[in-house]
């Protein structure tokens, strides 16, 4: 999954000559917290956040000439010039790493010197839901496999042979060394034969359990 | 088979009876925005229900609307048990867990216990219904695919049960476009479906294999639910039980989870179209009622409440508390996902708190409930741990609430249930007994029933309707804690 797949576009931007008041109004109107500032040619000049803007303006309680004057100043007086950016072709996890490392809340997406999108925390959360969530009626299985060549191929071949479609699959590290866990969403309401076949092939199905695993046909965590 | 009561009662009835002053309990509520007639609904790739935006047969009425006459609580109106012998043809193959031959066991147990009077039986009559109510939920092309699949992929041969297509429409003015579509498509331009086409409609999958005549029996199921819907509107205060229905996973353009047509959704859509009522749908199947929820996700006149095993692992994976409806219907979709191995006491306490809050908040005119009984400890497909004590209590709770809040207009449908011999007959016996105002505390399973079925059953049959106490689940405390978090969240939404 690429940044281009999850980024917000078009981007709300302000010109470097816009006033602080105009920048604040843009944040409020669009309910956003990050405002890229562009120069006359549409190139990224810097960025301001809602916090930058609020800190730049004296308290609203002190309504006086100073406040009004400050609001009328151009936004370029408070803009941050060093902006960490990403590219539409970058992987989502790289963008997430960048944001975490620099403790920042957004990444403008730059291609050919132009700002083509923006990625924020909430875009990354949506991506997480898309990657791990449910978008088709399905049962989830967790299977532990040895960390060796061809294990996932062997495992997924069982689904094919059972005629059951896989709607999502991800593999992650197991707490047990030398093993990996596969979380698979399968388009079936009755996974019993599938589970039996996976077990017969020597894999460990961590969940769901079969009724036979439970005492006297009743259920209980086996 | 008795002649259908419906066949005799086909003259057009007034849409609503003379309405009394609304009781004060209703006047104080905040009224939701007007009905969302004709709005596209999610579920399936092409969003609008059948084809194109459905027509608006009834103009939205200002709130508060007149309500149906209330009935004194517990006055013991009649109930009907809707059944048709052909329903047992709804089965896929011998290894498939869904097998409507379980209805034979239920009827047999009910008869052995002497629980059904002859005048309480009602047979649905497919020749008395055209396909229009079906097409208000399912796409015409999907219905054609089901028909073709049931004929071995060929299109254009006439239906097996005569009169199931194209007869004079009863709901005047409603869905004319959809009816035209049906006339035009199958008969003049037969379009064959390849196996891949059918797979795109969810047909021929591991869960919904193709079998001969699948359209006819699935349509019969829909007619059963429609018959019940019409019965409870024609007989104020009476209840209807249709154990062949409740196939809540079907989507407008896709078969899913053993379900071909969504009879519950078709019945609810019919209630909206014809009577303009507010419907509370209650789904106690162990699996999330995803099809019904999706079909009415933007419909504010329908509240759905589904209590089910969490979808973290179990099919269909949806039914999270955050699924609450969209647009004008936001807040009318309620989901209560429970931990695996939840037991009776916890389940019932949660269900009661949620349902009371839902009735208080929504004030339905009609209750449609889905009584899947696959949350039982013996059920092979799920991980909830109920006993038949819960299946005695669930209908009682719904019955009381339907009488108190909805004038007794209650349609109870079947649903899942894959321990065919031990669970389904006993659980649905409790349901019918409750609806028929002959509630059972417990009873011995009659010898005549055991004699007939024990030799066919792979397991020893229980001797009493009520399960003896099961050994407690080891992690009970942790399960309770997690369920309590879910309950708290759901109740916050319903405030």
Interface residues (C-beta under 8 A of the other chain):
Chain A: X134 X136 X137 X138 X139 X140 X141 X142 X162 X163 X164 X165 X185 X187 X188 X189 X190 X192 X193 X207 X208 X209 X211 X215 X217 X218 X219 X220 X221
Chain B: X95 X96 X97 X205 X206 X207 X249 X256 X257 X258 X287 X290 X311 X312 X313 X314 X315 X316 X317 X318 X341 X377 X378 X380 X381 X383 X384 X385 X418 X459 X470 X471 X473 X474 X475
